[in-house]
Amino acid sequence: MPNTALLERPVTAPVRIVSPADAAVADLPSIRSPRGFALYVGIDEIKAAASGVSLPVLVDALRRTLAELAPNAETHATVALAPQSAGGRDLDVVRLALHEPGAIARANAAVEEELDEESGVVVDISRKRVLLDGESAAFTYKEFELLQYLVLREGRTIERSELVSALWQASSDDDAPGERTIDVHVRRLRAKLGRHEDIVRTVRGVGYRFDRHADVVIRYGHGTPSPDRF
């Protein structure tokens, strides 16, 4: 089979001859390769002056070093401008000022977390805690396990027998509570939830269900247990 000639647009170089296999790879938009890098330097003019240099001198030195190592490399330098009152590490301020995606994502997450913790309920499964109006609630381990079990099955009614077998499966028969004892655990759980107690609803004659309200935030995080692991 003859080779196929592909024209790159706009045409800025001679026509390149590639094989059909290479052409197939070139047509895949998901395949990417490194095209360069960004080096973020966190230092202000005062700290640079204390070291006997300035920002323009540092930029020029880096460019000269790069020109020696890779003469064909293209460079572009920009100075990160930020308020002098901006707190945090210099490097973090620089990355945020230059709109580095990772820095923006972390900043947004921090703002969301602050908003989440101002009011309402935050069930933080990743950290095994419950926040009520920004304050940590004194849940016992078993109370949190009970709430977590219901949260991971949001909207589904869980029978008392299922709660007993799931949450006390490793206990001996003497230690495992009866189905009615679950009601006691739920009452204690609701008491600690205070004005948010109705997120755990009783389904008469069956069991309990978790209903999420507008003021309830579930923070799952990495490594959250699967609802099917019990």
N, C-alpha and C positions, 0 to 999 in steps of 0.2 A: 504494500500500500504506500503511495507516495506521501512525502511529508507535506504538512499543511503550513502555509505562510500566514501569520497573524499580523495585522496592522495595528499598532498601538496609536490611539488618538489622544491628543494631537500628535502628528508625526514630527518628532524632534530628533529622530535618529534613523539610521538605515533600517530597512525591513529585517526582522529577526526570524530565522527559520526554527520552528519548534516541531517536535514530534506530536502525534495525536494524543499520546498519554500526557505530555506536558500541557497541551491545550485543555484537556479535561480538568486538570488540576487548576489551571488559571481561571477557569469558569466558576470555581467554587468560592463564593464570597466569604464563607466561614473560615477559610484558611488565612491566617495572618502571621506575620513575622515581625520581629523587632525592627524598628526603623530609626531608632535613636533613643535618647534618654534625657531626663530632666534632673538636674542636680540642684536641690534646694539648700541654700546656705542661710542659716539663721545668725545674723550678726548686724548690729546697728552701727552707725558712724562713730558713736562714742567708744564702743568696744573695739572697733577697728583701729581707731586712733590710739587707744591704749596699747595696741599691739604694734604700733609704728607703721600702720598702713592705712589705706582708705578703700572704700568700696570700688571705685574705678580701678585702683591698682590691683585689687584682688581679681576683678573681672579680666583685666588685661593679662595678668599672670596665668590665669586658667586658660584663656584663649591661646596664648603662646605655647603652653604645654600641650594643648590639644593639637595645635598646628604641627608640632614636632612629631607627635605620635600618630596622628591621622590627618595628613595634609588635605585630603579630599572631604573632610567633614565640614558641614555648614553649621554655623553657630548663631545664636540669638540670645541676648541678655536683656533681662527686664528687672527693674527694681520694685520690690514689694513695698507699697505704701500702706501704713496702718497707723491708727491713732497712737500717740505715745502712751496713752493710758491703757492700751490693750494688754490684758494680763496673759499669763501663760508662758510657755517656753517660746523663745524667739523662733525656733524652727516651725512650731505649730502655727504661730501667727503668720509667718511667711507663706506657708502652704495654704492657709485659709485665704489670705489676701490675694493669692494668685489663683484662687478657685480650683485648687487640686481636688478632684472628685472624692478621694478618701477623706480628706479633711472636712469637706462640706457635709458628707454623710455622717461623720462623727458629731459634728456640731448640731446638725438637725436632730440626731438621736438624743443628744443631751438636752436639747430644748423640749423635745417631746416627753422625755422622762420627767423633767421638772413640772411640765403641765399635768402629766398623769398623776403626780404625787401631791398636787395641791388639794384635790378634793375627790370624794368618791372612794371606790374600792380598786386596789391594784392587787391582783392575784399573780404573784411573781413565781411561776413554776421553776424557772431557771435557778432562782436563789432560795427556793423553799420558804417564802415569806408572804405575808399579807399586809398591805398598807391600808389603813383607814384614815382618810383625810390627811394623808402625808405622814401618819404615825404608824410605827410597826405594831401590829396586833400580837398579843401573847398567846399564840396558838400552840397547843401541844403537837408533838409529831403525828399522833394518830388523828387529831382534828384536822391538821393540814392534809394528811393522806385522804381523809374522807372528802374534804372539799375538792381536792385535786381530782379524785376519781369522778366526782360529779361534773366538774368543769370540763374534763377531757371528753365527756359524753353529753355535751351541752344540748339541751332540748329533749333528751331521752329520759324517760322515767326508769329509775333503777329500783328493782325490788330489794327489800330488806335482806332476803336470803342471799342475793348476789353480793351485797355489801359485806356481809359476814364472811362469805367464802373467799372474797377477793382480798379484803383487808386483814383478815385474821387466818389466812390459809396456812401460815407456818406455825400457828399456835396449837397447843394441845386442846383436846375437847374441853378440858376444865377451864382453860384460859379464854376460849372463844366465847363471845357474848351471845345471848339469845337474840332472836330477831327483834324483840321488843326493847332490848337494851340499846339497839341502834337509835331508837327514839331519844334516849337520854343523851347520847353523843351528839345528835343533831340539835337538840335543845341547847346544849352548851355551845355548840358551834354558832348557832343563831344569836345567842346572848352576846358573844364576842363580836359579831358583825354589827350589833346595835341597830341603828336605823336602816341598815342595809340587809336586815335579816331575811327579807322576802326574796333574795336571789336564790335561796334554797327553799323550794316549794314542796309542800306535802301533797302527794296524790293519794287521796283517801282510799284505804284498803289495798294499796299497791306498794308505794315506797316514796322516793324523793326524786326531784328533778332540779337541775340548775338552769335558771333563766337569766340571761345577761341583760342588764339595763344599760341605758346610755351613760351612766356614771360608773360603769364597771369596765376595767381594762385588764385583759389577760396578757401577761408577758411570758412568752414561751421560751425563747432563747434556744441555744444549741444543746442538743442531747435531751430534749423533752421526751419523757416516756410515751410510748405509743399507747393509745387506748386499748390495744389488743394484748398488751404485755401481761395483764392480770389474768 
